């Protein structure tokens, strides 16, 4: 995979699916940089021209997000039980 400078908002890269080449989809960021992404790792219904967001997280951040979501679900359940 080739990554050059690209449009980045925090840890998100915004791009567009422009074409398919062999086993790869080519995503082009707003600044013209290209990323080759395995087609098998794309959502099933994606089409050429669709906007794509690529997010990069460390394992530690991803685990914290899962924990936050778990506690939010527990709080929601408790509120439903109280009401």
URKA-V814357 format. One record per residue. N is the residue number from 1. D_CENTER is the distance of its C-alpha to the mean C-alpha in whole Angstrom. Layout:
BEGIN
n;d_center
N;D_CENTER
N;D_CENTER
END
This chain:
BEGIN
n;d_center
1;16
2;17
3;15
4;17
5;17
6;15
7;14
8;12
9;12
10;13
11;10
12;7
13;8
14;9
15;10
16;12
17;13
18;17
19;18
20;19
21;21
22;22
23;19
24;17
25;15
26;15
27;12
28;14
29;14
30;16
31;18
32;19
33;17
34;16
35;13
36;14
37;12
38;14
39;14
40;15
41;11
42;10
43;11
44;14
45;15
46;13
47;16
48;17
49;16
50;13
51;11
52;7
53;5
54;4
55;4
56;7
57;10
58;13
59;15
60;17
61;14
62;12
63;16
64;17
65;14
66;15
67;19
68;18
69;17
70;20
71;23
72;22
73;22
74;26
75;27
76;26
77;28
78;31
79;31
80;32
81;34
82;36
83;36
END
